[in-house]
Amino acid sequence: MRSLRRLFEEGFSKGNVSVVDEVVSPDLKEHMATDPPSREGVKELIRSLHATFPDFRCELVDVVAEGNKVWGRVRGGGTDRGGFAGYPPTGRTVATDSMDLCRFEGGKVVEHWGIVDRLGMMGQLGLIPPPGEGRGQRR
């Protein structure tokens, strides 16, 4: 669990990509949409988050460990200064949740699955209309 906490606190919150080499296996099996789906992809994700949201911070809110797997609910966000998903910067601040499952071997993450509320984030940024807006009335 300490490795996962370090990854979020030092890596994702502070933008320190070197911590990825310390806590993530070079043979990582990444099941989330990182490009590339590897340890290098995790580093690129951190860089990208900080380019878009320079004040990006996240917190590991809930953690459950069983055997060699650790679940984490993560709350993260920041102010859009770099533009998200190809859209120009909005200047808006977002906060969103993700659920992450990591499998560990030898104290390092060897496999990761993650789900991020990107739809909620896009709504907070004003990139999509709120639910129900711009649609016909339901009967």
C-alpha positions, 0 to 999 in steps of 0.5 A, spaced: 500 500 500 505 504 501 508 504 494 501 505 491 500 511 496 507 514 493 505 513 486 499 518 487 502 523 492 509 523 489 508 521 482 501 524 480 500 530 485 507 532 485 509 530 478 515 526 480 515 521 474 522 518 477 517 515 483 514 511 477 521 507 476 521 505 483 514 503 484 512 500 478 515 494 474 518 495 467 513 489 465 507 493 467 501 490 464 497 496 463 489 495 462 487 503 462 488 507 456 495 510 457 499 511 451 503 506 451 500 501 455 506 501 459 510 504 465 512 509 460 505 511 459 504 512 466 509 517 466 506 520 460 500 520 463 503 524 469 506 529 464 500 530 460 496 531 467 501 537 469 501 540 462 493 540 462 492 542 470 499 545 472 496 545 479 494 537 479 493 534 486 490 527 488 489 524 494 488 516 495 481 517 499 480 509 500 484 503 500 482 496 500 488 490 500 487 483 499 492 478 498 497 482 492 491 486 490 490 493 492 484 497 490 484 505 491 479 510 490 482 517 488 480 524 488 484 528 483 483 535 480 486 542 478 485 548 474 485 547 466 490 551 463 493 547 458 486 544 454 483 538 455 482 532 450 484 537 444 479 543 447 482 550 448 484 551 456 477 553 460 480 556 466 475 552 470 477 547 476 475 540 476 475 535 481 473 527 479 474 520 482 477 514 479 477 507 481 484 503 481 486 496 482 493 494 482 496 487 482 503 487 486 509 483 486 515 484 489 513 491 492 512 493 485 505 494 481 505 489 475 498 490 473 493 496 473 486 497 471 483 504 472 476 507 471 476 515 471 470 519 471 472 523 464 465 524 463 464 528 469 470 532 468 468 534 461 461 537 464 465 541 469 470 544 464 463 546 460 465 541 454 459 538 454 452 540 456 449 538 463 445 532 463 438 533 460 440 540 457 439 541 450 434 535 449 427 534 449 423 533 455 422 526 457 414 523 458 
